[in-house]
Amino acid sequence: MYSFEQLHTAAKIIRADGVDGIQSASRLVGRDVALGMLILFLRLAHNETRGWPDSEDTEEKVNEILQREGLLNIIQYSPTSGQGIVYDGNDVTHIVTVDKMYEPESAQGTHLGMWLQGPNDYRIIPAGPFPFRKAYDEMNQAHEEAREILLKRLRTNP
């Protein structure tokens, strides 16, 4: 459950940055909520009169933007391990790791259960367009934060 502050902050990010704000908003309220906010924002932006009903081609135009920006694909990743998978809605297409920034590898032949073993702290964010640069940046930031928290715990409880 998200606080009103998180929801309002995510909405402000989407309103200010549009498609470019999806990673930050996803971090606050999850991919589905952030994507819903973006879809509403794009629908309103497409409908010049802001009246009801929407223009007939609104859904088609919004879907074109989402597809072009790679926002229908997702990355499921663990901030602790720094590993993840790219999922296109039908199949897992790539494996990703913060150790190889911006270098996604084909998931073909990878045993996904073994790849994602470890901490069960998964997050899901939009993948964005290949090679998933914005998602990598988000993964890297979350990985660094998880590492700092772990190091702080180790220092206080040796």
C-alpha positions in Angstrom: 0.0 0.0 0.0 1.3 3.4 -0.9 0.9 6.7 1.0 -0.8 9.7 -0.5 2.5 11.4 -0.4 4.1 8.7 -2.6 1.1 8.7 -5.0 1.2 12.5 -5.3 4.9 12.6 -5.8 4.7 9.9 -8.5 1.9 11.8 -10.2 4.0 15.0 -10.2 6.9 13.2 -11.7 4.8 11.8 -14.5 3.2 15.2 -15.1 6.6 16.9 -15.2 8.6 14.3 -17.1 6.0 12.2 -19.0 7.6 9.0 -20.4 11.0 10.0 -19.0 9.6 9.9 -15.4 8.3 6.4 -15.5 11.4 4.8 -13.8 11.4 7.3 -10.9 7.6 7.0 -10.5 7.8 3.2 -10.6 10.3 3.2 -7.9 7.9 5.1 -5.6 4.6 3.3 -6.4 5.4 0.2 -8.5 5.3 -0.3 -12.2 1.6 -0.9 -12.6 0.5 2.3 -10.7 3.1 4.4 -12.5 2.2 3.0 -15.9 -1.5 3.7 -15.1 -0.6 7.3 -14.3 1.4 7.7 -17.5 -1.4 6.2 -19.6 -3.9 8.7 -18.1 -1.4 11.6 -18.7 -0.8 10.5 -22.3 -4.6 10.1 -22.9 -5.2 13.6 -21.6 -2.3 15.0 -23.6 -3.7 13.4 -26.8 -7.3 14.7 -26.2 -6.8 18.4 -26.9 -10.3 19.4 -25.6 -9.8 17.4 -22.4 -13.5 16.6 -22.8 -15.4 13.4 -22.8 -15.4 11.1 -24.7 -11.7 10.8 -25.8 -10.8 11.1 -29.5 -11.4 7.9 -31.4 -7.7 7.2 -31.9 -6.6 8.0 -28.3 -6.0 4.3 -27.3 -4.1 3.5 -30.5 -1.9 6.6 -30.2 -1.1 6.0 -26.5 -0.3 2.3 -27.2 2.1 3.4 -30.0 4.0 5.6 -27.6 4.2 2.9 -25.0 5.4 0.4 -27.6 7.9 2.8 -29.1 9.4 3.6 -25.6 9.6 -0.1 -24.6 7.2 0.4 -21.7 5.2 -2.7 -22.3 8.3 -4.8 -21.5 9.4 -5.2 -17.9 12.5 -5.9 -15.9 12.2 -7.9 -12.8 15.3 -7.6 -10.7 16.8 -7.9 -7.2 18.4 -4.8 -5.8 20.5 -7.0 -3.5 21.9 -9.3 -6.1 22.0 -6.8 -9.0 20.5 -9.4 -11.4 17.3 -9.4 -13.4 15.4 -10.6 -16.4 13.6 -8.7 -19.2 10.2 -10.0 -20.0 8.3 -8.9 -23.1 4.9 -10.2 -22.0 5.3 -13.5 -23.7 8.8 -14.7 -22.9 11.9 -13.8 -21.0 14.2 -12.2 -23.6 17.3 -11.1 -21.8 19.2 -11.4 -18.6 20.7 -8.3 -17.0 23.2 -7.5 -14.3 24.6 -4.3 -12.9 28.1 -5.7 -13.3 27.7 -5.5 -17.1 25.9 -2.1 -17.4 24.1 -1.6 -20.6 25.0 -5.0 -21.9 21.9 -7.2 -21.8 22.5 -10.8 -22.7 20.1 -13.2 -24.4 18.2 -15.4 -22.0 18.3 -18.3 -24.3 19.7 -21.3 -22.5 19.6 -19.7 -19.1 18.0 -21.5 -16.2 16.0 -18.6 -14.8 15.4 -20.2 -11.4 19.2 -20.4 -10.9 19.7 -16.9 -12.4 17.3 -15.3 -10.0 18.2 -17.4 -6.9 19.1 -15.5 -3.8 17.2 -12.7 -2.0 13.5 -12.5 -2.7 13.5 -8.7 -2.9 12.3 -8.4 -6.5 11.1 -5.2 -8.1 9.4 -4.7 -11.4 10.0 -1.6 -13.6 9.4 -0.8 -17.2 12.3 -2.0 -19.3 12.3 0.9 -21.8 13.9 0.6 -25.2 16.8 -1.8 -25.8 19.5 -1.8 -24.4 17.4 -0.7 -21.3 19.6 2.2 -20.2 17.1 3.9 -17.9 16.2 0.5 -16.3 19.9 -0.2 -15.8 20.4 3.2 -14.1 17.5 2.4 -11.8 18.8 -1.1 -11.1 22.3 0.3 -10.3 20.9 3.0 -8.0 18.8 0.4 -6.1 21.8 -2.0 -6.0 24.1 0.7 -4.5 21.4 1.6 -1.9 21.0 -2.1 -0.9 24.7 -2.5 -0.6 25.0 0.6 1.6 22.3 -0.7 3.9 24.0 -4.1 4.1 27.4 -2.5 4.9 25.8 -0.2 7.5 24.2 -3.3 9.2 27.6 -5.1 9.1 29.4 -2.2 10.7 26.9 -1.8 13.5 26.5 -5.5 14.2 29.9 -7.2 13.6 
